[in-house]
Amino acid sequence: MSGRFQEPTVSPAVGDGDIVTQTEYMPITPALISKLDRGSGEDALQNFRVKDRGPYRIGPRDVISVVVWEHPELTIPAGEYRAADASGQLVDEEGCLYYPYVGRIRIAGMTTNELRELLAKHLSKYIENPQLDVRVVAYRSQRVHVIGEITEPGIQPVNDVPLTVAEAISRSGGLTDRADMRRVSLTRDGRTVILDLLSMYKQGDAAQNVLLQDKDVLYIPGTEESKVFVMGEVPSPQAAPMIRGRMSLAEALSIAGGVNQNTADPEKLYVIRRNGLESASIFHLNAASADALLLADAFELQPRDIVFVGTASITRWNRVISQLLPSAVLLETSRDASRH
């Protein structure tokens, strides 16, 4: 539902034009809360889902181990022990590998099975029925960046085991106490989606546990970046941090000391939410009835929301009088003095 909005009024700076060009006014109802809870995150996640990554494909900087059974001269020299990644063959920056009797071949994009078949085909010219074992012993070509409020931020390699958001966080030591679990951002190919890890961990929402790919950036913001501003007729106006990334309208009012019973108009409770540079949504709740508190508890706020409690009509009149009365007394005193 949309309509014209009168209070609170915001005046733009002179010469700057309107602060917003489009304002949507919506009463807070059970239907609206249900609609907002569904949101558009599900549609955005569709572009980030990978149903089946398939087998790992070799890339530049990976280290490959090739063992030719009964031919140790083609593997590790006799009597020498080295770590697997040190004894393997490095795939160069062009995605090529050099191997004895085969020469330099391009293997980037191959699976280990495909590489095994290719090497066996070449070696069969020199060895009868060659038996090979091909493995990736160091995964270096595909990496994911995990940064923000994480115990050990840094780079996580993508290997033959599918790397999900939950797995990447676990490898990085877990989240810190300051992590905003509801607004974890995943950036891929210039596009960003917001993940709700709280929903994933507490409610088992598997849709949030996205399969990660090479060059993905997983950013866990801190709760200090997520604040709600409570203003107007409340005892303690403030910028309230969203604990664990979530806060209801009722919680925000409670943190600010509730609605001022002497000066506030409970019918004028608003949540102002900017949707972009030129548009905003204003949600209105008539909190005069007791059942409205249930709606306030169910209405989820977002970072940078402004909760505004309007002023009662009699309060506005009293404030006008309190501002005019001293001037009136001063004028009357001046008039009496002039008569004498």
C-alpha positions as CSV (number, residue, x, y, z in Angstrom):
1,M,0.0,0.0,0.0
2,S,1.4,3.4,-0.9
3,G,0.3,6.9,-0.2
4,R,1.3,10.4,0.7
5,F,3.2,10.9,3.9
6,Q,3.0,14.0,6.1
7,E,4.9,13.3,9.3
8,P,7.8,13.3,10.1
9,T,8.7,16.0,7.6
10,V,12.3,16.4,6.3
11,S,13.3,19.6,4.5
12,P,16.0,19.4,1.8
13,A,19.0,21.7,1.9
14,V,18.6,24.8,-0.2
15,G,19.7,24.2,-3.8
16,D,20.1,20.5,-3.3
17,G,16.6,19.5,-4.5
18,D,14.6,16.8,-2.9
19,I,16.4,14.4,-0.6
20,V,14.3,11.6,-2.0
21,T,12.2,11.6,-5.2
22,Q,10.2,8.4,-4.4
23,T,8.7,7.7,-0.9
24,E,6.6,4.6,-0.3
25,Y,4.3,4.7,2.8
26,M,3.3,1.3,4.2
27,P,1.3,0.5,7.4
28,I,2.9,-2.4,9.4
29,T,0.5,-5.3,9.1
30,P,0.9,-9.1,9.5
31,A,0.7,-9.4,5.6
32,L,3.5,-6.8,5.2
33,I,5.8,-8.6,7.8
34,S,5.2,-11.9,6.0
35,K,6.2,-10.2,2.7
36,L,9.3,-8.6,4.1
37,D,10.4,-11.9,5.7
38,R,10.3,-13.7,2.3
39,G,12.3,-10.8,0.7
40,S,14.2,-11.1,-2.5
41,G,17.3,-12.9,-1.2
42,E,16.1,-16.2,-2.5
43,D,16.1,-14.9,-6.1
44,A,19.6,-13.4,-5.7
45,L,21.0,-16.7,-4.4
46,Q,19.9,-18.4,-7.6
47,N,22.8,-16.8,-9.5
48,F,25.3,-18.2,-6.9
49,R,24.2,-21.8,-6.7
50,V,26.2,-24.6,-8.2
51,K,24.3,-27.9,-8.3
52,D,27.3,-30.0,-9.1
53,R,30.9,-28.7,-9.3
54,G,32.1,-32.0,-10.7
55,P,35.7,-33.4,-10.2
56,Y,38.5,-31.0,-9.5
57,R,40.2,-29.6,-12.6
58,I,43.9,-28.9,-12.6
59,G,45.2,-25.4,-12.9
60,P,48.4,-23.3,-12.9
61,R,50.6,-23.6,-9.8
62,D,49.1,-26.9,-8.8
63,V,51.6,-29.6,-7.9
64,I,51.0,-33.0,-9.5
65,S,52.4,-36.4,-8.3
66,V,52.8,-39.1,-11.0
67,V,53.7,-42.6,-10.0
68,V,54.5,-45.2,-12.7
69,W,54.4,-48.6,-11.0
70,E,57.6,-50.7,-11.4
71,H,59.4,-47.7,-12.9
72,P,60.9,-45.8,-10.0
73,E,63.1,-43.8,-12.3
74,L,60.0,-41.9,-13.4
75,T,59.0,-41.0,-9.9
76,I,61.0,-40.3,-6.7
77,P,64.8,-41.2,-6.9
78,A,65.7,-44.2,-4.9
79,G,66.9,-43.6,-1.3
80,E,65.6,-40.0,-1.2
81,Y,62.7,-38.9,0.9
82,R,60.9,-35.6,0.2
83,A,57.4,-34.2,1.0
84,A,54.8,-35.0,-1.7
85,D,54.5,-31.4,-2.8
86,A,58.3,-31.1,-3.1
87,S,58.7,-34.2,-5.1
88,G,55.8,-33.6,-7.5
89,Q,55.7,-31.7,-10.8
90,L,54.7,-28.1,-10.8
91,V,52.1,-26.9,-13.4
92,D,53.5,-23.7,-14.8
93,E,51.7,-20.4,-15.3
94,E,50.6,-21.4,-18.8
95,G,49.0,-24.5,-17.5
96,C,51.6,-26.9,-18.9
97,L,53.5,-29.8,-17.4
98,Y,56.9,-31.4,-18.4
99,Y,57.2,-35.1,-18.0
100,P,59.9,-37.5,-19.1
101,Y,59.3,-39.3,-22.5
102,V,56.2,-37.1,-22.9
103,G,57.6,-33.6,-23.0
104,R,55.7,-30.4,-22.3
105,I,51.9,-30.8,-22.5
106,R,49.1,-28.5,-21.6
107,I,47.0,-30.0,-18.8
108,A,45.1,-27.0,-17.3
109,G,41.4,-27.8,-17.1
110,M,41.9,-31.6,-17.0
111,T,40.9,-34.0,-14.2
112,T,43.4,-36.4,-12.7
113,N,41.7,-39.3,-14.6
114,E,42.0,-37.4,-17.9
115,L,45.7,-36.7,-17.2
116,R,46.3,-40.3,-16.3
117,E,44.9,-41.5,-19.6
118,L,46.9,-39.0,-21.6
119,L,50.2,-39.9,-19.9
120,A,49.5,-43.6,-20.2
121,K,48.9,-43.1,-23.9
122,H,52.3,-41.4,-24.4
123,L,54.3,-43.7,-22.2
124,S,52.8,-46.8,-23.9
125,K,55.3,-46.1,-26.7
126,Y,58.2,-46.9,-24.4
127,I,56.6,-49.0,-21.6
128,E,54.3,-52.0,-22.1
129,N,50.9,-51.5,-20.4
130,P,52.0,-48.7,-18.1
131,Q,50.2,-48.4,-14.7
132,L,50.0,-44.9,-13.4
133,D,48.7,-43.2,-10.3
134,V,48.1,-39.4,-10.7
135,R,47.2,-37.1,-7.8
136,V,47.2,-33.4,-7.0
137,V,49.4,-33.1,-3.9
138,A,49.3,-29.3,-3.6
139,Y,46.2,-27.2,-4.5
140,R,47.4,-23.8,-5.4
141,S,45.4,-22.7,-8.5
142,Q,42.0,-22.0,-6.9
143,R,41.6,-19.8,-3.9
144,V,38.9,-18.1,-1.8
145,H,39.4,-15.0,0.3
146,V,37.7,-15.1,3.8
147,I,38.0,-11.7,5.5
148,G,36.3,-9.6,8.2
149,E,35.2,-10.8,11.7
150,I,36.8,-14.2,11.4
151,T,39.4,-15.7,13.7
152,E,42.0,-16.3,11.0
153,P,41.2,-14.2,8.0
154,G,43.1,-15.1,4.8
155,I,43.1,-17.3,1.8
156,Q,41.5,-20.8,1.7
157,P,42.5,-23.2,-1.1
158,V,39.8,-24.9,-3.1
159,N,40.6,-28.6,-3.4
160,D,38.9,-31.8,-4.5
161,V,36.5,-31.6,-1.5
162,P,33.7,-29.1,-2.3
163,L,34.2,-25.9,-0.3
164,T,31.1,-24.4,1.2
165,V,30.6,-21.2,3.2
166,A,30.3,-23.2,6.4
167,E,33.5,-25.2,5.6
168,A,35.4,-22.0,4.7
169,I,34.5,-20.4,8.0
170,S,35.4,-23.5,9.9
171,R,38.8,-23.7,8.2
172,S,39.4,-20.0,9.2
173,G,38.9,-20.7,12.9
174,G,35.2,-19.6,13.2
175,L,33.5,-16.3,13.6
176,T,34.5,-13.7,16.3
177,D,32.0,-12.4,18.9
178,R,31.6,-9.2,16.9
179,A,30.5,-10.9,13.7
180,D,27.2,-9.8,12.1
181,M,25.9,-13.3,11.1
182,R,22.9,-12.1,9.2
183,R,24.7,-9.9,6.6
184,V,27.7,-11.9,5.4
185,S,28.5,-10.8,1.8
186,L,29.7,-13.1,-0.9
187,T,31.2,-11.5,-4.0
188,R,31.6,-13.3,-7.3
189,D,32.4,-11.9,-10.7
190,G,31.5,-8.4,-9.6
191,R,28.1,-9.4,-8.1
192,T,27.4,-9.6,-4.4
193,V,24.8,-11.5,-2.4
194,I,23.9,-11.2,1.3
195,L,23.9,-14.5,3.3
196,D,22.1,-15.1,6.6
197,L,24.4,-17.4,8.5
198,L,22.2,-17.1,11.6
199,S,19.4,-18.7,9.7
200,M,21.8,-21.4,8.4
201,Y,23.2,-22.3,11.8
202,K,20.0,-22.0,13.9
203,Q,17.3,-23.1,11.4
204,G,19.3,-25.3,9.1
205,D,18.7,-23.1,6.0
206,A,20.9,-25.0,3.6
207,A,20.2,-22.4,0.9
208,Q,22.6,-20.0,2.7
209,N,25.5,-22.6,2.6
210,V,26.6,-21.7,-0.9
211,L,29.3,-23.7,-2.7
212,L,32.3,-21.5,-3.2
213,Q,34.4,-21.1,-6.3
214,D,37.8,-19.7,-7.3
215,K,38.2,-16.0,-6.6
216,D,35.2,-15.7,-4.4
217,V,35.4,-13.1,-1.6
218,L,33.5,-13.9,1.6
219,Y,33.3,-10.9,4.0
220,I,31.9,-11.1,7.5
221,P,31.0,-7.6,8.7
222,G,31.1,-6.5,12.4
223,T,28.1,-5.5,14.4
224,E,29.5,-2.0,14.8
225,E,28.6,-1.5,11.1
226,S,25.0,-2.4,11.8
227,K,23.2,0.3,13.8
228,V,19.6,1.5,14.2
229,F,18.8,5.1,15.0
230,V,16.0,5.6,17.5
231,M,14.8,9.2,17.6
232,G,11.8,11.4,18.6
233,E,9.8,11.0,21.8
234,V,11.8,8.4,23.6
235,P,13.7,8.8,26.9
236,S,17.1,7.9,25.5
237,P,17.5,8.6,21.7
238,Q,20.5,6.7,20.4
239,A,22.3,4.7,17.7
240,A,21.7,1.1,18.9
241,P,24.0,-1.7,17.6
242,M,22.2,-4.8,16.2
243,I,23.4,-7.7,18.4
244,R,24.2,-10.7,16.1
245,G,22.9,-8.6,13.3
246,R,19.2,-8.7,14.2
247,M,16.8,-6.4,16.1
248,S,13.1,-6.0,16.1
249,L,11.2,-2.7,16.3
250,A,10.1,-3.6,19.9
251,E,13.7,-4.3,20.9
252,A,14.9,-0.9,19.5
253,L,12.2,0.9,21.5
254,S,13.0,-1.0,24.6
255,I,16.7,-0.1,24.3
256,A,15.8,3.6,24.0
257,G,13.6,3.4,27.2
258,G,10.3,2.8,25.5
259,V,7.9,5.5,24.3
260,N,7.7,8.7,26.4
261,Q,4.2,8.4,28.0
262,N,3.9,12.1,28.6
263,T,4.9,13.5,25.2
264,A,4.6,10.8,22.6
265,D,1.7,9.9,20.3
266,P,1.7,6.1,20.1
267,E,-0.3,6.3,16.9
268,K,2.7,7.9,15.2
269,L,5.4,5.3,15.3
270,Y,7.5,5.2,12.1
271,V,10.4,3.2,10.6
272,I,12.2,5.1,7.8
273,R,14.3,3.0,5.5
274,R,16.4,4.3,2.6
275,N,16.3,2.0,-0.4
276,G,18.9,3.9,-2.5
277,L,20.1,7.4,-3.2
278,E,16.6,8.6,-4.4
279,S,14.0,6.4,-2.7
280,A,12.9,5.4,0.7
281,S,10.2,3.4,2.5
282,I,8.3,4.6,5.5
283,F,6.6,2.0,7.7
284,H,3.9,3.2,10.0
285,L,2.7,1.4,13.2
286,N,-0.3,2.5,15.3
287,A,1.0,1.4,18.7
288,A,-2.0,2.7,20.6
289,S,-3.4,-0.9,20.9
290,A,-1.8,-3.7,22.9
291,D,-1.8,-6.1,20.0
292,A,0.4,-3.7,18.0
293,L,3.3,-4.7,20.3
294,L,3.1,-8.2,18.7
295,L,3.6,-6.6,15.3
296,A,6.5,-4.5,16.7
297,D,8.2,-7.6,18.0
298,A,7.8,-9.4,14.6
299,F,9.0,-6.4,12.5
300,E,12.7,-7.0,11.7
301,L,14.8,-3.8,11.4
302,Q,17.7,-3.4,9.0
303,P,21.0,-1.5,9.5
304,R,20.7,2.3,9.2
305,D,16.9,2.2,9.8
306,I,15.5,5.2,11.6
307,V,12.9,4.6,14.2
308,F,10.9,7.8,14.9
309,V,8.3,8.3,17.6
310,G,6.0,11.2,16.8
311,T,4.9,14.0,19.2
312,A,1.4,14.2,20.7
313,S,-0.6,17.2,19.6
314,I,-0.9,18.6,23.1
315,T,2.8,18.3,23.5
316,R,3.5,20.4,20.4
317,W,1.0,23.0,21.6
318,N,2.7,23.1,25.1
319,R,6.1,23.5,23.4
320,V,4.9,26.4,21.3
321,I,3.4,28.0,24.5
322,S,6.7,27.4,26.4
323,Q,8.6,29.2,23.6
324,L,6.2,32.1,23.3
325,L,5.5,32.7,27.0
326,P,8.9,34.2,27.9
327,S,8.6,36.6,25.0
328,A,5.1,37.6,26.0
329,V,6.1,38.2,29.6
330,L,9.1,40.3,28.5
331,L,6.8,42.4,26.2
332,E,4.3,42.9,29.0
333,T,7.1,43.9,31.4
334,S,8.4,46.4,28.9
335,R,4.9,47.8,28.4
336,D,4.4,48.3,32.1
337,A,7.8,50.0,32.5
338,S,7.0,52.4,29.7
339,R,3.7,53.4,31.4
340,H,5.7,54.4,34.5
